[in-house]
Amino acid sequence: MNCGCGCACSGNANTLSDEHKQILAAMEKCGGPCGTKDIAAATGYETKSLSAKIADLKKQGYVDSPVRCKYGITDQGRTVLKS
């Protein structure tokens, strides 16, 4: 079920927004855990709006947080980028 907010909460790769895909791509390019400022610089999104989008991606298993305030793309996130 998609809540309609653009967060792709249904967990279906086909419902990921372009913004979510850009965030995942930026994380993949980091090559390791990166902060919201790094992701903002790569995507052009404001850090405030990124936090909510990253939280959505974490809930779906596409992003993890191996270090406090740093985020990385998971294998599941890499798979969804390729689809």
C-alpha positions as CSV (number, residue, x, y, z in Angstrom):
1,M,0.0,0.0,0.0
2,N,1.4,3.4,-1.0
3,C,0.6,6.2,1.4
4,G,0.6,8.8,-1.4
5,C,3.4,10.9,0.1
6,G,6.0,9.8,-2.4
7,C,7.9,7.8,0.1
8,A,7.3,4.5,-1.7
9,C,6.2,2.8,1.5
10,S,4.8,-0.1,-0.5
11,G,8.3,-1.4,-0.7
12,N,7.9,-2.1,-4.4
13,A,10.9,-1.0,-6.5
14,N,8.6,0.3,-9.2
15,T,7.2,2.9,-6.7
16,L,10.5,4.4,-5.8
17,S,10.5,8.0,-6.8
18,D,13.3,9.5,-8.9
19,E,14.4,11.4,-5.8
20,H,14.8,8.2,-3.8
21,K,16.8,6.7,-6.7
22,Q,19.0,9.7,-6.9
23,I,19.7,9.5,-3.2
24,L,20.6,5.8,-3.5
25,A,22.9,6.5,-6.5
26,A,24.7,9.3,-4.5
27,M,25.2,6.9,-1.6
28,E,26.6,4.2,-3.9
29,K,29.1,6.7,-5.4
30,C,30.3,7.6,-1.8
31,G,31.9,4.2,-1.6
32,G,31.2,4.0,2.1
33,P,29.1,5.6,4.8
34,C,28.3,9.2,4.0
35,G,26.5,12.1,5.8
36,T,23.5,14.0,4.7
37,K,25.8,17.0,3.7
38,D,27.6,14.7,1.3
39,I,24.4,13.4,-0.2
40,A,23.0,16.9,-0.4
41,A,26.0,18.1,-2.3
42,A,25.7,15.2,-4.7
43,T,21.9,15.5,-5.3
44,G,21.2,19.2,-4.7
45,Y,18.5,18.4,-2.1
46,E,18.3,20.3,1.2
47,T,19.5,18.3,4.2
48,K,16.2,18.7,6.0
49,S,14.2,17.0,3.2
50,L,16.9,14.4,2.8
51,S,16.5,13.2,6.4
52,A,12.9,12.2,5.8
53,K,13.7,10.5,2.4
54,I,16.6,8.6,4.0
55,A,14.3,7.5,6.8
56,D,11.9,6.1,4.2
57,L,14.7,4.3,2.5
58,K,15.9,2.8,5.8
59,K,12.4,1.5,6.6
60,Q,12.4,-0.4,3.3
61,G,15.9,-1.8,3.8
62,Y,17.6,0.1,1.0
63,V,19.8,2.1,3.4
64,D,21.5,1.4,6.7
65,S,23.3,3.5,9.2
66,P,26.5,1.7,10.2
67,V,27.9,4.8,11.9
68,R,25.9,7.4,13.8
69,C,24.7,10.1,11.4
70,K,26.2,8.3,8.4
71,Y,24.3,6.3,5.8
72,G,25.2,3.6,3.4
73,I,23.4,1.8,0.6
74,T,22.6,-1.9,1.3
75,D,22.8,-4.8,-1.2
76,Q,19.0,-4.5,-1.5
77,G,19.4,-0.8,-2.4
78,R,22.0,-1.6,-5.1
79,T,19.6,-4.2,-6.5
80,V,16.7,-1.8,-6.8
81,L,19.0,0.7,-8.5
82,K,19.8,-1.8,-11.2
83,S,16.1,-2.6,-11.9
